[in-house]
Amino acid sequence: MSLLCAQHILVTHEFEAHDVIRKLRGGESFETLAKDFSLCPSSKAGGNLGEFPRGRMVPAFEKALLALRPGEVSPPVKTAFGYHVIKRL
């Protein structure tokens, strides 16, 4: 079984996710932005979710993650938890 690995930043509003993406494109680190903005407990670890099997995350999150190549960052992904910016590791 192959494991997935990702970081994410969870925010309440789509405009916040777009702001995070702009900051990433401007050179700010994913880890710092996760610590500063993410609502998820993983923020303390720079948004790192570690390794997990397929089917563990909500479908929209996993679909977006699987569409990324390692190192790529997603556009905002809406789930019941809010808006995610996902980085595939």
PyMOL Python script that loads the backbone (N, CA, C, O; Angstrom):
from pymol import cmd

cmd.read_pdbstr("""\
ATOM      1  N   MET A   1       0.847  -1.182   0.000  1.00  0.00           N
ATOM      2  CA  MET A   1       0.000   0.000   0.000  1.00  0.00           C
ATOM      3  C   MET A   1       0.889   1.241   0.000  1.00  0.00           C
ATOM      4  O   MET A   1       1.785   1.371   0.834  1.00  0.00           O
ATOM      5  N   SER A   2       0.636   2.146  -0.937  1.00  0.00           N
ATOM      6  CA  SER A   2       1.420   3.371  -0.976  1.00  0.00           C
ATOM      7  C   SER A   2       0.784   4.408  -0.052  1.00  0.00           C
ATOM      8  O   SER A   2      -0.438   4.520   0.046  1.00  0.00           O
ATOM      9  N   LEU A   3       1.633   5.144   0.605  1.00  0.00           N
ATOM     10  CA  LEU A   3       1.166   6.186   1.520  1.00  0.00           C
ATOM     11  C   LEU A   3       1.284   7.548   0.849  1.00  0.00           C
ATOM     12  O   LEU A   3       2.160   7.770   0.014  1.00  0.00           O
ATOM     13  N   LEU A   4       0.399   8.444   1.224  1.00  0.00           N
ATOM     14  CA  LEU A   4       0.436   9.826   0.761  1.00  0.00           C
ATOM     15  C   LEU A   4       1.064  10.676   1.854  1.00  0.00           C
ATOM     16  O   LEU A   4       1.044  10.307   3.028  1.00  0.00           O
ATOM     17  N   CYS A   5       1.616  11.805   1.466  1.00  0.00           N
ATOM     18  CA  CYS A   5       2.214  12.717   2.434  1.00  0.00           C
ATOM     19  C   CYS A   5       1.937  14.139   1.982  1.00  0.00           C
ATOM     20  O   CYS A   5       2.129  14.473   0.812  1.00  0.00           O
ATOM     21  N   ALA A   6       1.485  14.977   2.906  1.00  0.00           N
ATOM     22  CA  ALA A   6       1.100  16.332   2.538  1.00  0.00           C
ATOM     23  C   ALA A   6       1.254  17.296   3.707  1.00  0.00           C
ATOM     24  O   ALA A   6       1.338  16.911   4.873  1.00  0.00           O
ATOM     25  N   GLN A   7       1.288  18.568   3.331  1.00  0.00           N
ATOM     26  CA  GLN A   7       1.141  19.670   4.284  1.00  0.00           C
ATOM     27  C   GLN A   7      -0.118  20.406   3.856  1.00  0.00           C
ATOM     28  O   GLN A   7      -0.504  20.361   2.688  1.00  0.00           O
ATOM     29  N   HIS A   8      -0.750  21.076   4.791  1.00  0.00           N
ATOM     30  CA  HIS A   8      -1.885  21.911   4.394  1.00  0.00           C
ATOM     31  C   HIS A   8      -2.037  23.088   5.339  1.00  0.00           C
ATOM     32  O   HIS A   8      -1.535  23.103   6.463  1.00  0.00           O
ATOM     33  N   ILE A   9      -2.753  24.065   4.825  1.00  0.00           N
ATOM     34  CA  ILE A   9      -3.120  25.246   5.604  1.00  0.00           C
ATOM     35  C   ILE A   9      -4.635  25.330   5.510  1.00  0.00           C
ATOM     36  O   ILE A   9      -5.187  25.389   4.411  1.00  0.00           O
ATOM     37  N   LEU A  10      -5.304  25.337   6.638  1.00  0.00           N
ATOM     38  CA  LEU A  10      -6.760  25.378   6.700  1.00  0.00           C
ATOM     39  C   LEU A  10      -7.211  26.752   7.184  1.00  0.00           C
ATOM     40  O   LEU A  10      -6.805  27.220   8.248  1.00  0.00           O
ATOM     41  N   VAL A  11      -8.063  27.386   6.374  1.00  0.00           N
ATOM     42  CA  VAL A  11      -8.611  28.693   6.739  1.00  0.00           C
ATOM     43  C   VAL A  11     -10.130  28.654   6.578  1.00  0.00           C
ATOM     44  O   VAL A  11     -10.676  27.720   5.992  1.00  0.00           O
ATOM     45  N   THR A  12     -10.794  29.659   7.095  1.00  0.00           N
ATOM     46  CA  THR A  12     -12.254  29.706   7.069  1.00  0.00           C
ATOM     47  C   THR A  12     -12.820  30.146   5.729  1.00  0.00           C
ATOM     48  O   THR A  12     -13.820  29.596   5.269  1.00  0.00           O
ATOM     49  N   HIS A  13     -12.189  31.136   5.096  1.00  0.00           N
ATOM     50  CA  HIS A  13     -12.746  31.766   3.899  1.00  0.00           C
ATOM     51  C   HIS A  13     -11.855  31.561   2.680  1.00  0.00           C
ATOM     52  O   HIS A  13     -10.634  31.459   2.797  1.00  0.00           O
ATOM     53  N   GLU A  14     -12.483  31.502   1.515  1.00  0.00           N
ATOM     54  CA  GLU A  14     -11.737  31.311   0.270  1.00  0.00           C
ATOM     55  C   GLU A  14     -10.739  32.445   0.039  1.00  0.00           C
ATOM     56  O   GLU A  14      -9.622  32.197  -0.414  1.00  0.00           O
ATOM     57  N   PHE A  15     -11.127  33.690   0.344  1.00  0.00           N
ATOM     58  CA  PHE A  15     -10.201  34.799   0.122  1.00  0.00           C
ATOM     59  C   PHE A  15      -8.934  34.649   0.965  1.00  0.00           C
ATOM     60  O   PHE A  15      -7.859  35.084   0.551  1.00  0.00           O
ATOM     61  N   GLU A  16      -9.057  34.038   2.141  1.00  0.00           N
ATOM     62  CA  GLU A  16      -7.873  33.795   2.969  1.00  0.00           C
ATOM     63  C   GLU A  16      -6.948  32.776   2.304  1.00  0.00           C
ATOM     64  O   GLU A  16      -5.726  32.920   2.346  1.00  0.00           O
ATOM     65  N   ALA A  17      -7.529  31.756   1.697  1.00  0.00           N
ATOM     66  CA  ALA A  17      -6.731  30.751   0.998  1.00  0.00           C
ATOM     67  C   ALA A  17      -5.990  31.392  -0.177  1.00  0.00           C
ATOM     68  O   ALA A  17      -4.815  31.103  -0.403  1.00  0.00           O
ATOM     69  N   HIS A  18      -6.673  32.258  -0.922  1.00  0.00           N
ATOM     70  CA  HIS A  18      -6.017  32.957  -2.030  1.00  0.00           C
ATOM     71  C   HIS A  18      -4.887  33.855  -1.515  1.00  0.00           C
ATOM     72  O   HIS A  18      -3.843  33.967  -2.156  1.00  0.00           O
ATOM     73  N   ASP A  19      -5.094  34.484  -0.375  1.00  0.00           N
ATOM     74  CA  ASP A  19      -4.058  35.324   0.224  1.00  0.00           C
ATOM     75  C   ASP A  19      -2.830  34.483   0.596  1.00  0.00           C
ATOM     76  O   ASP A  19      -1.696  34.900   0.362  1.00  0.00           O
ATOM     77  N   VAL A  20      -3.057  33.312   1.169  1.00  0.00           N
ATOM     78  CA  VAL A  20      -1.961  32.402   1.516  1.00  0.00           C
ATOM     79  C   VAL A  20      -1.192  32.008   0.249  1.00  0.00           C
ATOM     80  O   VAL A  20       0.039  31.997   0.247  1.00  0.00           O
ATOM     81  N   ILE A  21      -1.909  31.690  -0.811  1.00  0.00           N
ATOM     82  CA  ILE A  21      -1.256  31.304  -2.067  1.00  0.00           C
ATOM     83  C   ILE A  21      -0.420  32.457  -2.614  1.00  0.00           C
ATOM     84  O   ILE A  21       0.692  32.236  -3.093  1.00  0.00           O
ATOM     85  N   ARG A  22      -0.932  33.672  -2.551  1.00  0.00           N
ATOM     86  CA  ARG A  22      -0.157  34.847  -2.989  1.00  0.00           C
ATOM     87  C   ARG A  22       1.129  34.984  -2.176  1.00  0.00           C
ATOM     88  O   ARG A  22       2.191  35.278  -2.726  1.00  0.00           O
ATOM     89  N   LYS A  23       1.026  34.772  -0.874  1.00  0.00           N
ATOM     90  CA  LYS A  23       2.207  34.860  -0.013  1.00  0.00           C
ATOM     91  C   LYS A  23       3.225  33.764  -0.363  1.00  0.00           C
ATOM     92  O   LYS A  23       4.431  34.009  -0.362  1.00  0.00           O
ATOM     93  N   LEU A  24       2.730  32.559  -0.660  1.00  0.00           N
ATOM     94  CA  LEU A  24       3.629  31.470  -1.070  1.00  0.00           C
ATOM     95  C   LEU A  24       4.351  31.838  -2.368  1.00  0.00           C
ATOM     96  O   LEU A  24       5.561  31.648  -2.488  1.00  0.00           O
ATOM     97  N   ARG A  25       3.609  32.359  -3.324  1.00  0.00           N
ATOM     98  CA  ARG A  25       4.211  32.762  -4.611  1.00  0.00           C
ATOM     99  C   ARG A  25       5.197  33.906  -4.422  1.00  0.00           C
ATOM    100  O   ARG A  25       6.123  34.082  -5.214  1.00  0.00           O
ATOM    101  N   GLY A  26       4.986  34.675  -3.368  1.00  0.00           N
ATOM    102  CA  GLY A  26       5.900  35.774  -3.055  1.00  0.00           C
ATOM    103  C   GLY A  26       7.150  35.322  -2.314  1.00  0.00           C
ATOM    104  O   GLY A  26       8.030  36.132  -2.024  1.00  0.00           O
ATOM    105  N   GLY A  27       7.230  34.037  -2.008  1.00  0.00           N
ATOM    106  CA  GLY A  27       8.445  33.509  -1.404  1.00  0.00           C
ATOM    107  C   GLY A  27       8.358  33.149   0.072  1.00  0.00           C
ATOM    108  O   GLY A  27       9.330  32.656   0.643  1.00  0.00           O
ATOM    109  N   GLU A  28       7.205  33.388   0.700  1.00  0.00           N
ATOM    110  CA  GLU A  28       7.092  33.016   2.112  1.00  0.00           C
ATOM    111  C   GLU A  28       7.026  31.498   2.246  1.00  0.00           C
ATOM    112  O   GLU A  28       6.535  30.813   1.348  1.00  0.00           O
ATOM    113  N   SER A  29       7.514  30.981   3.350  1.00  0.00           N
ATOM    114  CA  SER A  29       7.574  29.527   3.518  1.00  0.00           C
ATOM    115  C   SER A  29       6.214  28.958   3.920  1.00  0.00           C
ATOM    116  O   SER A  29       5.447  29.573   4.661  1.00  0.00           O
ATOM    117  N   PHE A  30       5.950  27.763   3.403  1.00  0.00           N
ATOM    118  CA  PHE A  30       4.701  27.078   3.717  1.00  0.00           C
ATOM    119  C   PHE A  30       4.585  26.870   5.219  1.00  0.00           C
ATOM    120  O   PHE A  30       3.522  27.079   5.804  1.00  0.00           O
ATOM    121  N   GLU A  31       5.686  26.456   5.840  1.00  0.00           N
ATOM    122  CA  GLU A  31       5.683  26.157   7.274  1.00  0.00           C
ATOM    123  C   GLU A  31       5.314  27.386   8.103  1.00  0.00           C
ATOM    124  O   GLU A  31       4.512  27.299   9.034  1.00  0.00           O
ATOM    125  N   THR A  32       5.900  28.518   7.762  1.00  0.00           N
ATOM    126  CA  THR A  32       5.612  29.759   8.501  1.00  0.00           C
ATOM    127  C   THR A  32       4.153  30.170   8.315  1.00  0.00           C
ATOM    128  O   THR A  32       3.479  30.541   9.276  1.00  0.00           O
ATOM    129  N   LEU A  33       3.674  30.103   7.081  1.00  0.00           N
ATOM    130  CA  LEU A  33       2.279  30.472   6.825  1.00  0.00           C
ATOM    131  C   LEU A  33       1.315  29.541   7.550  1.00  0.00           C
ATOM    132  O   LEU A  33       0.287  29.985   8.060  1.00  0.00           O
ATOM    133  N   ALA A  34       1.642  28.256   7.596  1.00  0.00           N
ATOM    134  CA  ALA A  34       0.790  27.307   8.325  1.00  0.00           C
ATOM    135  C   ALA A  34       0.740  27.671   9.804  1.00  0.00           C
ATOM    136  O   ALA A  34      -0.330  27.679  10.413  1.00  0.00           O
ATOM    137  N   LYS A  35       1.895  27.972  10.374  1.00  0.00           N
ATOM    138  CA  LYS A  35       1.933  28.333  11.797  1.00  0.00           C
ATOM    139  C   LYS A  35       1.166  29.619  12.074  1.00  0.00           C
ATOM    140  O   LYS A  35       0.542  29.765  13.125  1.00  0.00           O
ATOM    141  N   ASP A  36       1.216  30.557  11.119  1.00  0.00           N
ATOM    142  CA  ASP A  36       0.574  31.863  11.318  1.00  0.00           C
ATOM    143  C   ASP A  36      -0.923  31.870  11.021  1.00  0.00           C
ATOM    144  O   ASP A  36      -1.672  32.619  11.649  1.00  0.00           O
ATOM    145  N   PHE A  37      -1.372  31.041  10.069  1.00  0.00           N
ATOM    146  CA  PHE A  37      -2.750  31.173   9.591  1.00  0.00           C
ATOM    147  C   PHE A  37      -3.634  29.941   9.722  1.00  0.00           C
ATOM    148  O   PHE A  37      -4.857  30.075   9.771  1.00  0.00           O
ATOM    149  N   SER A  38      -3.054  28.744   9.780  1.00  0.00           N
ATOM    150  CA  SER A  38      -3.878  27.544   9.727  1.00  0.00           C
ATOM    151  C   SER A  38      -4.659  27.309  11.014  1.00  0.00           C
ATOM    152  O   SER A  38      -4.145  27.515  12.114  1.00  0.00           O
ATOM    153  N   LEU A  39      -5.897  26.880  10.863  1.00  0.00           N
ATOM    154  CA  LEU A  39      -6.770  26.568  11.992  1.00  0.00           C
ATOM    155  C   LEU A  39      -6.610  25.127  12.469  1.00  0.00           C
ATOM    156  O   LEU A  39      -7.146  24.751  13.512  1.00  0.00           O
ATOM    157  N   CYS A  40      -5.878  24.326  11.710  1.00  0.00           N
ATOM    158  CA  CYS A  40      -5.701  22.907  12.026  1.00  0.00           C
ATOM    159  C   CYS A  40      -4.605  22.723  13.076  1.00  0.00           C
ATOM    160  O   CYS A  40      -3.621  23.463  13.069  1.00  0.00           O
ATOM    161  N   PRO A  41      -4.758  21.757  13.971  1.00  0.00           N
ATOM    162  CA  PRO A  41      -3.688  21.482  14.940  1.00  0.00           C
ATOM    163  C   PRO A  41      -2.337  21.177  14.291  1.00  0.00           C
ATOM    164  O   PRO A  41      -1.293  21.348  14.922  1.00  0.00           O
ATOM    165  N   SER A  42      -2.352  20.723  13.027  1.00  0.00           N
ATOM    166  CA  SER A  42      -1.096  20.453  12.316  1.00  0.00           C
ATOM    167  C   SER A  42      -0.288  21.726  12.073  1.00  0.00           C
ATOM    168  O   SER A  42       0.869  21.657  11.660  1.00  0.00           O
ATOM    169  N   SER A  43      -0.891  22.885  12.327  1.00  0.00           N
ATOM    170  CA  SER A  43      -0.168  24.145  12.126  1.00  0.00           C
ATOM    171  C   SER A  43       1.107  24.196  12.957  1.00  0.00           C
ATOM    172  O   SER A  43       2.100  24.794  12.541  1.00  0.00           O
ATOM    173  N   LYS A  44       1.082  23.575  14.122  1.00  0.00           N
ATOM    174  CA  LYS A  44       2.262  23.572  14.997  1.00  0.00           C
ATOM    175  C   LYS A  44       3.437  22.857  14.348  1.00  0.00           C
ATOM    176  O   LYS A  44       4.594  23.125  14.674  1.00  0.00           O
ATOM    177  N   ALA A  45       3.135  21.937  13.418  1.00  0.00           N
ATOM    178  CA  ALA A  45       4.162  21.186  12.693  1.00  0.00           C
ATOM    179  C   ALA A  45       4.336  21.738  11.277  1.00  0.00           C
ATOM    180  O   ALA A  45       4.753  21.011  10.375  1.00  0.00           O
ATOM    181  N   GLY A  46       4.020  23.015  11.080  1.00  0.00           N
ATOM    182  CA  GLY A  46       4.157  23.619   9.761  1.00  0.00           C
ATOM    183  C   GLY A  46       3.154  23.090   8.751  1.00  0.00           C
ATOM    184  O   GLY A  46       3.380  23.156   7.542  1.00  0.00           O
ATOM    185  N   GLY A  47       2.036  22.559   9.260  1.00  0.00           N
ATOM    186  CA  GLY A  47       0.993  22.028   8.394  1.00  0.00           C
ATOM    187  C   GLY A  47       1.221  20.595   7.958  1.00  0.00           C
ATOM    188  O   GLY A  47       0.439  20.052   7.178  1.00  0.00           O
ATOM    189  N   ASN A  48       2.284  19.974   8.452  1.00  0.00           N
ATOM    190  CA  ASN A  48       2.623  18.618   8.026  1.00  0.00           C
ATOM    191  C   ASN A  48       1.633  17.605   8.599  1.00  0.00           C
ATOM    192  O   ASN A  48       1.441  17.524   9.812  1.00  0.00           O
ATOM    193  N   LEU A  49       1.015  16.845   7.715  1.00  0.00           N
ATOM    194  CA  LEU A  49       0.055  15.814   8.111  1.00  0.00           C
ATOM    195  C   LEU A  49       0.700  14.436   8.205  1.00  0.00           C
ATOM    196  O   LEU A  49       0.041  13.465   8.577  1.00  0.00           O
ATOM    197  N   GLY A  50       1.979  14.348   7.870  1.00  0.00           N
ATOM    198  CA  GLY A  50       2.670  13.068   7.912  1.00  0.00           C
ATOM    199  C   GLY A  50       2.195  12.150   6.802  1.00  0.00           C
ATOM    200  O   GLY A  50       1.594  12.601   5.827  1.00  0.00           O
ATOM    201  N   GLU A  51       2.466  10.869   6.951  1.00  0.00           N
ATOM    202  CA  GLU A  51       2.050   9.877   5.965  1.00  0.00           C
ATOM    203  C   GLU A  51       0.696   9.302   6.357  1.00  0.00           C
ATOM    204  O   GLU A  51       0.400   9.107   7.536  1.00  0.00           O
ATOM    205  N   PHE A  52      -0.113   9.036   5.343  1.00  0.00           N
ATOM    206  CA  PHE A  52      -1.435   8.467   5.585  1.00  0.00           C
ATOM    207  C   PHE A  52      -1.868   7.666   4.365  1.00  0.00           C
ATOM    208  O   PHE A  52      -1.450   7.970   3.247  1.00  0.00           O
ATOM    209  N   PRO A  53      -2.703   6.644   4.564  1.00  0.00           N
ATOM    210  CA  PRO A  53      -3.162   5.826   3.435  1.00  0.00           C
ATOM    211  C   PRO A  53      -4.270   6.522   2.657  1.00  0.00           C
ATOM    212  O   PRO A  53      -4.945   7.418   3.165  1.00  0.00           O
ATOM    213  N   ARG A  54      -4.439   6.089   1.415  1.00  0.00           N
ATOM    214  CA  ARG A  54      -5.567   6.590   0.627  1.00  0.00           C
ATOM    215  C   ARG A  54      -6.861   6.267   1.352  1.00  0.00           C
ATOM    216  O   ARG A  54      -6.978   5.230   2.004  1.00  0.00           O
ATOM    217  N   GLY A  55      -7.838   7.172   1.231  1.00  0.00           N
ATOM    218  CA  GLY A  55      -9.123   6.963   1.861  1.00  0.00           C
ATOM    219  C   GLY A  55      -9.228   7.536   3.262  1.00  0.00           C
ATOM    220  O   GLY A  55     -10.299   7.503   3.868  1.00  0.00           O
ATOM    221  N   ARG A  56      -8.136   8.058   3.778  1.00  0.00           N
ATOM    222  CA  ARG A  56      -8.142   8.598   5.141  1.00  0.00           C
ATOM    223  C   ARG A  56      -8.680  10.027   5.195  1.00  0.00           C
ATOM    224  O   ARG A  56      -9.334  10.413   6.164  1.00  0.00           O
ATOM    225  N   MET A  57      -8.403  10.802   4.159  1.00  0.00           N
ATOM    226  CA  MET A  57      -8.849  12.198   4.113  1.00  0.00           C
ATOM    227  C   MET A  57     -10.198  12.297   3.407  1.00  0.00           C
ATOM    228  O   MET A  57     -10.600  11.377   2.695  1.00  0.00           O
ATOM    229  N   VAL A  58     -10.884  13.400   3.601  1.00  0.00           N
ATOM    230  CA  VAL A  58     -12.167  13.598   2.923  1.00  0.00           C
ATOM    231  C   VAL A  58     -11.926  13.585   1.412  1.00  0.00           C
ATOM    232  O   VAL A  58     -10.850  13.973   0.959  1.00  0.00           O
ATOM    233  N   PRO A  59     -12.919  13.141   0.624  1.00  0.00           N
ATOM    234  CA  PRO A  59     -12.714  12.960  -0.817  1.00  0.00           C
ATOM    235  C   PRO A  59     -12.180  14.193  -1.562  1.00  0.00           C
ATOM    236  O   PRO A  59     -11.280  14.051  -2.390  1.00  0.00           O
ATOM    237  N   ALA A  60     -12.698  15.376  -1.299  1.00  0.00           N
ATOM    238  CA  ALA A  60     -12.236  16.564  -2.027  1.00  0.00           C
ATOM    239  C   ALA A  60     -10.758  16.841  -1.754  1.00  0.00           C
ATOM    240  O   ALA A  60     -10.020  17.229  -2.660  1.00  0.00           O
ATOM    241  N   PHE A  61     -10.330  16.642  -0.515  1.00  0.00           N
ATOM    242  CA  PHE A  61      -8.928  16.849  -0.139  1.00  0.00           C
ATOM    243  C   PHE A  61      -8.056  15.844  -0.878  1.00  0.00           C
ATOM    244  O   PHE A  61      -7.056  16.216  -1.491  1.00  0.00           O
ATOM    245  N   GLU A  62      -8.436  14.568  -0.819  1.00  0.00           N
ATOM    246  CA  GLU A  62      -7.622  13.526  -1.439  1.00  0.00           C
ATOM    247  C   GLU A  62      -7.562  13.694  -2.953  1.00  0.00           C
ATOM    248  O   GLU A  62      -6.500  13.509  -3.548  1.00  0.00           O
ATOM    249  N   LYS A  63      -8.670  14.038  -3.582  1.00  0.00           N
ATOM    250  CA  LYS A  63      -8.692  14.237  -5.034  1.00  0.00           C
ATOM    251  C   LYS A  63      -7.733  15.354  -5.434  1.00  0.00           C
ATOM    252  O   LYS A  63      -6.978  15.215  -6.396  1.00  0.00           O
ATOM    253  N   ALA A  64      -7.763  16.461  -4.693  1.00  0.00           N
ATOM    254  CA  ALA A  64      -6.858  17.579  -4.982  1.00  0.00           C
ATOM    255  C   ALA A  64      -5.401  17.174  -4.761  1.00  0.00           C
ATOM    256  O   ALA A  64      -4.529  17.526  -5.555  1.00  0.00           O
ATOM    257  N   LEU A  65      -5.142  16.445  -3.699  1.00  0.00           N
ATOM    258  CA  LEU A  65      -3.781  16.005  -3.392  1.00  0.00           C
ATOM    259  C   LEU A  65      -3.241  15.099  -4.489  1.00  0.00           C
ATOM    260  O   LEU A  65      -2.096  15.254  -4.914  1.00  0.00           O
ATOM    261  N   LEU A  66      -4.053  14.160  -4.950  1.00  0.00           N
ATOM    262  CA  LEU A  66      -3.606  13.218  -5.969  1.00  0.00           C
ATOM    263  C   LEU A  66      -3.365  13.883  -7.324  1.00  0.00           C
ATOM    264  O   LEU A  66      -2.645  13.338  -8.160  1.00  0.00           O
ATOM    265  N   ALA A  67      -3.955  15.045  -7.543  1.00  0.00           N
ATOM    266  CA  ALA A  67      -3.744  15.782  -8.796  1.00  0.00           C
ATOM    267  C   ALA A  67      -2.419  16.547  -8.800  1.00  0.00           C
ATOM    268  O   ALA A  67      -1.999  17.054  -9.840  1.00  0.00           O
ATOM    269  N   LEU A  68      -1.761  16.632  -7.642  1.00  0.00           N
ATOM    270  CA  LEU A  68      -0.507  17.380  -7.520  1.00  0.00           C
ATOM    271  C   LEU A  68       0.695  16.470  -7.694  1.00  0.00           C
ATOM    272  O   LEU A  68       0.645  15.282  -7.375  1.00  0.00           O
ATOM    273  N   ARG A  69       1.780  17.045  -8.207  1.00  0.00           N
ATOM    274  CA  ARG A  69       3.070  16.366  -8.187  1.00  0.00           C
ATOM    275  C   ARG A  69       3.776  16.793  -6.907  1.00  0.00           C
ATOM    276  O   ARG A  69       3.448  17.837  -6.344  1.00  0.00           O
ATOM    277  N   PRO A  70       4.734  16.008  -6.440  1.00  0.00           N
ATOM    278  CA  PRO A  70       5.473  16.404  -5.234  1.00  0.00           C
ATOM    279  C   PRO A  70       6.030  17.823  -5.359  1.00  0.00           C
ATOM    280  O   PRO A  70       6.644  18.185  -6.362  1.00  0.00           O
ATOM    281  N   GLY A  71       5.795  18.615  -4.306  1.00  0.00           N
ATOM    282  CA  GLY A  71       6.252  19.999  -4.271  1.00  0.00           C
ATOM    283  C   GLY A  71       5.237  21.003  -4.773  1.00  0.00           C
ATOM    284  O   GLY A  71       5.382  22.199  -4.523  1.00  0.00           O
ATOM    285  N   GLU A  72       4.203  20.543  -5.481  1.00  0.00           N
ATOM    286  CA  GLU A  72       3.187  21.451  -5.994  1.00  0.00           C
ATOM    287  C   GLU A  72       2.184  21.827  -4.912  1.00  0.00           C
ATOM    288  O   GLU A  72       1.962  21.084  -3.957  1.00  0.00           O
ATOM    289  N   VAL A  73       1.580  23.009  -5.090  1.00  0.00           N
ATOM    290  CA  VAL A  73       0.580  23.531  -4.158  1.00  0.00           C
ATOM    291  C   VAL A  73      -0.742  23.666  -4.894  1.00  0.00           C
ATOM    292  O   VAL A  73      -0.787  24.101  -6.044  1.00  0.00           O
ATOM    293  N   SER A  74      -1.809  23.288  -4.219  1.00  0.00           N
ATOM    294  CA  SER A  74      -3.147  23.319  -4.818  1.00  0.00           C
ATOM    295  C   SER A  74      -3.735  24.722  -4.801  1.00  0.00           C
ATOM    296  O   SER A  74      -3.293  25.588  -4.047  1.00  0.00           O
ATOM    297  N   PRO A  75      -4.747  24.932  -5.651  1.00  0.00           N
ATOM    298  CA  PRO A  75      -5.616  26.093  -5.451  1.00  0.00           C
ATOM    299  C   PRO A  75      -6.464  25.813  -4.213  1.00  0.00           C
ATOM    300  O   PRO A  75      -6.382  24.717  -3.660  1.00  0.00           O
ATOM    301  N   PRO A  76      -7.269  26.760  -3.767  1.00  0.00           N
ATOM    302  CA  PRO A  76      -8.123  26.498  -2.600  1.00  0.00           C
ATOM    303  C   PRO A  76      -9.034  25.288  -2.827  1.00  0.00           C
ATOM    304  O   PRO A  76      -9.629  25.132  -3.893  1.00  0.00           O
ATOM    305  N   VAL A  77      -9.129  24.434  -1.799  1.00  0.00           N
ATOM    306  CA  VAL A  77      -9.960  23.236  -1.847  1.00  0.00           C
ATOM    307  C   VAL A  77     -10.986  23.341  -0.721  1.00  0.00           C
ATOM    308  O   VAL A  77     -10.624  23.406   0.454  1.00  0.00           O
ATOM    309  N   LYS A  78     -12.262  23.356  -1.086  1.00  0.00           N
ATOM    310  CA  LYS A  78     -13.328  23.500  -0.089  1.00  0.00           C
ATOM    311  C   LYS A  78     -13.746  22.134   0.449  1.00  0.00           C
ATOM    312  O   LYS A  78     -13.997  21.201  -0.314  1.00  0.00           O
ATOM    313  N   THR A  79     -13.816  22.035   1.761  1.00  0.00           N
ATOM    314  CA  THR A  79     -14.374  20.854   2.425  1.00  0.00           C
ATOM    315  C   THR A  79     -15.290  21.361   3.534  1.00  0.00           C
ATOM    316  O   THR A  79     -15.448  22.570   3.708  1.00  0.00           O
ATOM    317  N   ALA A  80     -15.885  20.453   4.273  1.00  0.00           N
ATOM    318  CA  ALA A  80     -16.747  20.829   5.402  1.00  0.00           C
ATOM    319  C   ALA A  80     -15.948  21.553   6.492  1.00  0.00           C
ATOM    320  O   ALA A  80     -16.534  22.234   7.334  1.00  0.00           O
ATOM    321  N   PHE A  81     -14.627  21.412   6.484  1.00  0.00           N
ATOM    322  CA  PHE A  81     -13.793  22.036   7.514  1.00  0.00           C
ATOM    323  C   PHE A  81     -13.415  23.471   7.181  1.00  0.00           C
ATOM    324  O   PHE A  81     -13.038  24.234   8.070  1.00  0.00           O
ATOM    325  N   GLY A  82     -13.512  23.848   5.912  1.00  0.00           N
ATOM    326  CA  GLY A  82     -13.113  25.173   5.468  1.00  0.00           C
ATOM    327  C   GLY A  82     -12.400  25.060   4.133  1.00  0.00           C
ATOM    328  O   GLY A  82     -12.725  24.202   3.311  1.00  0.00           O
ATOM    329  N   TYR A  83     -11.415  25.942   3.923  1.00  0.00           N
ATOM    330  CA  TYR A  83     -10.648  25.957   2.674  1.00  0.00           C
ATOM    331  C   TYR A  83      -9.219  25.547   2.976  1.00  0.00           C
ATOM    332  O   TYR A  83      -8.590  26.053   3.905  1.00  0.00           O
ATOM    333  N   HIS A  84      -8.720  24.617   2.172  1.00  0.00           N
ATOM    334  CA  HIS A  84      -7.373  24.089   2.352  1.00  0.00           C
ATOM    335  C   HIS A  84      -6.473  24.569   1.221  1.00  0.00           C
ATOM    336  O   HIS A  84      -6.906  24.670   0.073  1.00  0.00           O
ATOM    337  N   VAL A  85      -5.235  24.858   1.547  1.00  0.00           N
ATOM    338  CA  VAL A  85      -4.161  24.997   0.577  1.00  0.00           C
ATOM    339  C   VAL A  85      -3.272  23.799   0.857  1.00  0.00           C
ATOM    340  O   VAL A  85      -2.739  23.660   1.958  1.00  0.00           O
ATOM    341  N   ILE A  86      -3.110  22.935  -0.135  1.00  0.00           N
ATOM    342  CA  ILE A  86      -2.444  21.647   0.060  1.00  0.00           C
ATOM    343  C   ILE A  86      -1.121  21.620  -0.704  1.00  0.00           C
ATOM    344  O   ILE A  86      -1.041  22.055  -1.853  1.00  0.00           O
ATOM    345  N   LYS A  87      -0.109  21.110  -0.058  1.00  0.00           N
ATOM    346  CA  LYS A  87       1.185  20.884  -0.710  1.00  0.00           C
ATOM    347  C   LYS A  87       1.484  19.390  -0.638  1.00  0.00           C
ATOM    348  O   LYS A  87       1.494  18.794   0.438  1.00  0.00           O
ATOM    349  N   ARG A  88       1.725  18.799  -1.806  1.00  0.00           N
ATOM    350  CA  ARG A  88       2.080  17.374  -1.814  1.00  0.00           C
ATOM    351  C   ARG A  88       3.565  17.225  -1.518  1.00  0.00           C
ATOM    352  O   ARG A  88       4.399  17.925  -2.093  1.00  0.00           O
ATOM    353  N   LEU A  89       3.883  16.313  -0.624  1.00  0.00           N
ATOM    354  CA  LEU A  89       5.271  16.058  -0.268  1.00  0.00           C
ATOM    355  C   LEU A  89       5.750  14.767  -0.905  1.00  0.00           C
ATOM    356  O   LEU A  89       6.903  14.379  -0.721  1.00  0.00           O
TER     357      LEU A  89
END
""", "prot")
cmd.dss("prot")
cmd.show_as("cartoon", "prot")
cmd.util.cbc("prot")
cmd.orient("prot")
